[in-house]
Amino acid sequence: MNYWNREAQRCIRVMLARGGVNRKTLVAKLADIGVKTTEAAIANRIYRGTPTLAFALQIAAALDIDRLELLPSTSTSTGRMEPPAPSTATK
């Protein structure tokens, strides 16, 4: 899993944790806004690290989140989200 997939995974997990929502509740909330899915499908998207922006927006809408703020998970000198520098270790 690459850096960007982990960041997407982290953002969705944060939304769920802040909303106090588990997968079963999320399925019901998504159904309320017309999105049909299953607990297994949600688990696969989140834990495999392959959620889409559309899926994240659906979760935000289902949880009545009207503002998404992206912050880096690690601090950088630029304050921007940046993947870690490639390893320079040699074999």
PyMOL commands that set and color helices and strands:
alter all, ss='L'
color gray80, all
select helices_A, chain A and resi 3-19+23-32+39-47+53-62
alter helices_A, ss='H'
color red, helices_A
deselect
rebuild
show_as cartoon
